[in-house]
């Protein structure tokens, strides 16, 4: 017995992980369990020892997986075995003797400010519902730094046009308010009118509906973002998360307080936000050279 279904239910119902995160954990756990069943001939999770986990991690590295990918999968196993130990399904946690492979720090990929300005200035989005849907997806992701799952989860009732804020349900079911600029209020009002015209009488609570009037899927958001970013940037990654990184980096570059950025992003700890200061080093050098008495000495 390996108790996969109980573990996944625990993640979804007790930990309140998003469906996307639960799916990722399921994939990572399935790979590990397939390995120990086939190559270690184990028939129960109670038989797993630290040597089995180490052998699996080594096989992943030999197969060309990056240290970051292996560490993510080990993190899944950490959560899995803690769950099993807490439920009394195993007597000991084999992860206590497993050391994660070292990896270099990877800075977030972001789009430069001029490229973002070109996108919104030069793209002619169709005036119909679909065109304005795609525009609003891009505008909100960049204007608020929302995660893709948070954007997809927005309901019409989460839009406060008067206060100009979104009510966002983040990771772990944590709720926060995300402010937006006045220009976006006009776009939202126009979009809500188009939505009402396109789907009169709809009972769907979700802000974003596909052309059939159903709740938009995360894959559709990814395709829309990639389509438009590909027109204006050579960045290797062109996903919705790149717009989140761009939001945070541009705020940091313009001197926004790191704690404020943390709250806007919905990070639980400042350590997650501090990575954006690395992307601002050129800006810090510029400030230093202008402000320090000897910064401009030849």
N, C-alpha and C positions, 0 to 999 in steps of 0.2 A: 504494500500500500504506500502510495506517495502523496495522497491528500491534495492533489492539485486543485480540484474544484473548491474545496473548503478554503484553501489559501486565496484563490482568486475572489471568492465571495467576501472574504475578510477585507481584501484590498478595496473592493467596490463599496461594500456596505458599512464597514466599520472605519476604515481609513479614509473613505470617500475620495479615492483616487478617480481621476477622469477615465472614461472608457479608453482613450488613447494610451494612457499610462498603464492601465490594466492589461491592455493588449500587448504592450511592450514587455511587461513582466511575464506574461504568458509565453511569449516567444522565447525569451531568455531562459525561462525555467524548462521549457520543452526541450531545448537544445541540450541542457545539462542532463536531464533525466534520460534522454535518448542515448547519450554517451555512456552513462553509468550502467544502463541496462545492457547495451550492446558490448561495450569493451570491458566493463568491470563485472558483468554478470550479476548485478545486484537485483534483488526482488523486493526490497523494502527500504524505505528511507532510513529506518533504524540501523541499517547496515553501513550507511555512509560514514566514512572517516575523513580526516583532513587530507590524507594522502590521495584519496580519490578526487577531491576538489582541486588539489595542486596539480595532479596529472591532467585533469580536464583543462585547467587554465593554461598549462604548458602546451597542450595540444592546440588550443586556440591561437596562442602566439606563433606556434610553428606553422599554422595554417595561414598566417599572414594578417591576423586580426591585430588592430592597434591596441596599445596599452589602455587607451581610453575606453575602447569597446569592451575589453576584458574586464576592466574595473567596473563598468556599468553592470555587466552580468554578475560579477561578484557581489555588487551591492544588492542585486535582486536576491541572490542566495542568502545574503546576510538577513534580509527581511524574512525570507522563507523559513530559515532555521530558527530564527527568534520566535516566529509564529508557532512552529511545531513544538519548540521547548515550552513556550507559555501554555500551550494546550496539553502538555504532557504526552505528546506523541513521540518524542525522542528524549533520551536521558541526558544527552550532552550535545553541545553545539560544535560541530567540526570546524566552523568558520573561525573559531578563536585562535587557531594555529595556522591560519592562512594569511599570507602577506600579499597585498595587492602590488602588481608591478608598477614601477615608477614611470611617470610620464611627464613630459614637458607641458608647461602652461600654454594653452591655446587661447589667443585673444579672439573676442567675438568679431565676426565678419559684419561690416556695416557698409551702407551706401553713403558716399560723400554728399554734403549738403547741396552743392550745385547740381548734382545728378538728380536728387529728389526734387529740386526746384524745377528742373527741366521736365521731369515727368508730369508734374501737375500743371505746368504752364503750357506744354506743347501737345499733350495728348487730347484729342477731341473725343470725349466719351459720348456715346449715343445718348440722346435725350430721353429714350424710352426706359422702361423699368430695368431691363437687363443692363443697359449701359450705366445707369445711375447706381445700380446695385454694385457693380464692379468698382465704380469710382468710390463709393462710400466705404467699401471694404478696405481699399488702399488708404483712404483718408483717415479712417478710424484707427487702423493699425499703426500708422505713423504718428498720428496726433496724440495717441494715448499710451502707446507701448503695450497694448493688450496682447496676450497670448492668443493663438488661433482658437483654442478651445473656448476661451473666454468670449471671443467675438461671436463664435457660432452659438454660444449659450445665451446671448443677449435676447431679452424679450422686449416687446414694445413698451411694457410697463417699466422697464429699466431705464428708459430715456426720459430725462427730466429737462425739457426744453427751457423752462423758466430759470432754473439754477445753472443750466448748462453743465450737467454732470451725467455720467452713466453709473448705474449700480452694477458692479461687476462681481461675479462669483468666481473666485480664484481657486488655487490649489488647496486641497483639504477643506473645501467648503467655506473658506474665509472670504468675507464680503468686504469690498472697499468701494470708495467713490472715485471715479476717474473724471477729472474736469476736461472740458474741451473749449476751444476758442469760438468766438462769436460766428465766424464764417461757417463753421461746421453746423451751427444751429440752423442756418438757412438751407444747407444741403439736406439735413435731416428732415426738415419740414417738407421740402419738395419730395423727398423719397417716400415719406409716409403717405403723401397724397397719391403718388404713383402706385404705391402698394395697395391702397384702398381701391383705386381704379382697376388695377390688374386683377385683384382677388376680392371682389365685393362680397361682403357677408362672411369672410373667412373667420373661422374660430381658432386658427393657429395663433398661439401667443408669441411665437418667435419673430424677432425683428426681420431676419433675413430668410426669405423663402425662395426656392428655385422657381424656374419658369412654370412648373406644374403646381405651384402653390404649396409645396411641402417644405419642411425644414431643410435648409441648405446643409450639405455635408462638408466636413473638413477638407476633403480632397478637392472640392470645387473652389474653396478659398485658396488653396495652394496653387491651383492652375491659374486662377485670375492674377495672383501676385506674380507668379513666375512669368506670365505672358507680358505684363507691363514692365517689370524690372528688366527683362531681357532687351527692351528697346533702348534703355538708357544707362546701363551699367555693365561692366565686364567682371563684376564680382563673381567669384566661383560659386557662391551660394546665392540663391534668389528666392528664398522661402519666406513665409510670413514672419518667421522668427528674426530674419535679417532686418525687417522693419522695426521690430522691437529693439534690436541692438542699435539701430540707427537713431531711434527716438532717444534712447538713454545716452548714447555717445554725443549726439548733438547738444543735448541739455548740459552734459558735463563740459563740453568744449566751450559753452557760453557762460560757464561759471555757476551753474545750478548747484545748490547744496546737495551733497551726496545722500544725506538722510531723506531729503525731499524726493530724490530720484528713487530711493529704496521704497518709499511709500507708494509712489506712483506706479512702480513696477509690481508691487505686491510681493516683494521679497520678504522672507521671514527673518533674514539676518543681513547685516551690513556687509558681511564678507562676500556675499553673492553679487553685491552691487559694485564693490571696489574694483572689479576687473575693468570697469569702464574708465577709470582714471588712467589706465595704461594707454588707452587709445587717445588720450588728451595730452600726451607728452609734448607734442609739437607746440600745442597751445601754451603749455606751461613754460616751455623754453622762450617763446615769444614774450610772455608776460615778464619773465625773469630779465630778459635782455633790455626791456623797456623800463623796468622799475628799479632794478638794482643799480646803485651808484657806479659800480664798476662793470656792469653788464655789457656796456658798449665800448669798453676799452679795447684798443687794438693790441 
